Amino acid sequence: MAKPLTPETDELPSALLRVAAHIIQNSNEERPADALLRHELKARKVTRADARDISQLVFDYYRWYGWLKHLHSLYPRIKLAKQLAKKFEERPDSFTAESLQNNSVPPWTKEVMEVSVEWARALQMAPNLWLRSRIGQDQSLREKLGIFEDFSVPGLPEAIRYDGEADLFRSQEFHAGEFELQDIASQLVSMFCAPKPGETWWDTCAGEGGKTLHLADLMQNKGLVWASDRADWRLKKLKLRASRAKCFNYRSALWDGGAKLPTKAKFDGILVDAPCSGIGTWQRNPHARWTTTQKDVTELAVVQRQLLERVANSVKPGGKLIYSVCTLSNSETGENADHFTSIHPEFEPLEVPPALAGAVQSKKPGQFWAWPQTLGGNGMFIAGWRRKSS
Ligand SMILES: C[S@@+](CC[C@H](N)C(=O)[O-])C[C@H]1O[C@@H](n2cnc3c(N)ncnc32)[C@H](O)[C@@H]1O
């Protein structure tokens, strides 16, 4: 039998350990660890170096949580998590496929999707940070931010991976609206939509507008993007972001997914970037692995179907309907897409724009997957249909 893992030495500065332990003890579903971390680091006015170390301890703890359960007190757990993270970085092959598939995610995950060893391994790595430059300004932005690595992804020229240490939120370029912090998989969704200047689009679950702003930029500020959400506070954040990005071709409206739509207009394209269980974000947000439940998956799959049904009639003949979720469970992805296709013969599956073919995997027409281990961002599912012209 394998020896139970135990932490080795007591080399962590106790002040940092105490703050990390406080954050871990007070994190829960309502108070996610990343939000509490931001709050505590700001309130305690810690140095940048300490903030980085504390964040690392907290993220390592949740990333390696599945390997820690045999230890009953928190400090030894935090220390063991740090050691496992170091071991994984130095000798990733020392973790067996079985260990990764069984411990990196909660046991119920296997009931809702396939847990491949490639995905499980990617979940244990530190996530990449992605920026989105304005259209055609990627090279000048790289120069301004001192990004000299030529790391670019075919089909997504504005996606820039940032490996530096600077606080980009404080940069002059950020405040001038020259880039957004946006995961590459999220950028993929608007690129998939491929809106044209002058068209009218509806981003039905716009939230704080990550994709609204990208759609508007792709439309070169010509035409109109309707941005709706059930949360007013999110739309208020979109307003601030839009003004920083100098995006004026959008209109926001509250919509809770009910039968009364915010407009009777028909659209060239509708994006349903639906609320989901977020399994695709588990690399970036390891705390969510342990707060998300199988019930969330079941309930949200139903909400997603309803949202698609509500808006399908608002797509013009020849127009596009795009469904995206940053999750990977079967019921919230292919099963929902299959269901929609089966009851809507007036829609036909949409092909992926050729430039993006290398960024996604597809087993069925109109259904596309992006995985952390291949694209280097969040896991994302996209389905697309076109309303037949007659
Ligand atoms: C995946 S997030 C959207 C992210 C956003 N599109 C972006 O790119 O930044 C899903 C959004 O759906 C909203 N939402 C949840 N339930 C909804 C419903 N029934 N009707 C409309 N919006 C809903 C949430 O408030 C949340 O902002």
The ligand as an SDF file (V2000), in Angstrom:
LIG
                    3D

 27 29  0  0  0  0  0  0  0  0999 V2000
  -21.3290   32.9250  -18.4670 C   0  0  0  0  0  0  0  0  0  0  0  0
  -21.9140   34.3620  -17.7310 S   0  0  0  0  0  0  0  0  0  0  0  0
  -21.7610   35.5510  -19.0040 C   0  0  0  0  0  0  0  0  0  0  0  0
  -20.3760   36.0340  -19.2690 C   0  0  0  0  0  0  0  0  0  0  0  0
  -20.3330   37.1380  -20.2930 C   0  0  0  0  0  0  0  0  0  0  0  0
  -21.0240   36.7930  -21.5210 N   0  0  0  0  0  0  0  0  0  0  0  0
  -18.9200   37.5500  -20.6190 C   0  0  0  0  0  0  0  0  0  0  0  0
  -18.3870   37.1660  -21.6650 O   0  0  0  0  0  0  0  0  0  0  0  0
  -18.3180   38.2790  -19.8240 O   0  0  0  0  0  0  0  0  0  0  0  0
  -23.6410   34.0870  -17.6980 C   0  0  0  0  0  0  0  0  0  0  0  0
  -24.4780   35.2970  -17.4070 C   0  0  0  0  0  0  0  0  0  0  0  0
  -25.8280   34.9010  -17.4830 O   0  0  0  0  0  0  0  0  0  0  0  0
  -26.5680   35.6660  -16.5660 C   0  0  0  0  0  0  0  0  0  0  0  0
  -27.7990   34.9180  -16.3130 N   0  0  0  0  0  0  0  0  0  0  0  0
  -28.0230   33.9230  -15.4620 C   0  0  0  0  0  0  0  0  0  0  0  0
  -29.2850   33.4580  -15.5700 N   0  0  0  0  0  0  0  0  0  0  0  0
  -29.8620   34.2000  -16.5180 C   0  0  0  0  0  0  0  0  0  0  0  0
  -31.1490   34.2180  -17.0800 C   0  0  0  0  0  0  0  0  0  0  0  0
  -32.0920   33.3630  -16.6960 N   0  0  0  0  0  0  0  0  0  0  0  0
  -31.4070   35.1360  -18.0260 N   0  0  0  0  0  0  0  0  0  0  0  0
  -30.4760   36.0020  -18.4310 C   0  0  0  0  0  0  0  0  0  0  0  0
  -29.2130   36.0280  -17.9470 N   0  0  0  0  0  0  0  0  0  0  0  0
  -28.9280   35.1310  -16.9990 C   0  0  0  0  0  0  0  0  0  0  0  0
  -25.6730   35.8370  -15.3830 C   0  0  0  0  0  0  0  0  0  0  0  0
  -26.0200   36.9850  -14.6550 O   0  0  0  0  0  0  0  0  0  0  0  0
  -24.3020   35.9270  -16.0300 C   0  0  0  0  0  0  0  0  0  0  0  0
  -23.9240   37.2570  -16.2110 O   0  0  0  0  0  0  0  0  0  0  0  0
  1  2  1  0
  2  3  1  0
  2 10  1  0
  3  4  1  0
  4  5  1  0
  5  6  1  0
  5  7  1  0
  7  8  2  0
  7  9  1  0
 10 11  1  0
 11 12  1  0
 11 26  1  0
 12 13  1  0
 13 14  1  0
 13 24  1  0
 14 15  1  0
 14 23  1  0
 15 16  2  0
 16 17  1  0
 17 18  1  0
 17 23  2  0
 18 19  1  0
 18 20  2  0
 20 21  1  0
 21 22  2  0
 22 23  1  0
 24 25  1  0
 24 26  1  0
 26 27  1  0
M  CHG  2   2   1   9  -1
M  END
$$$$
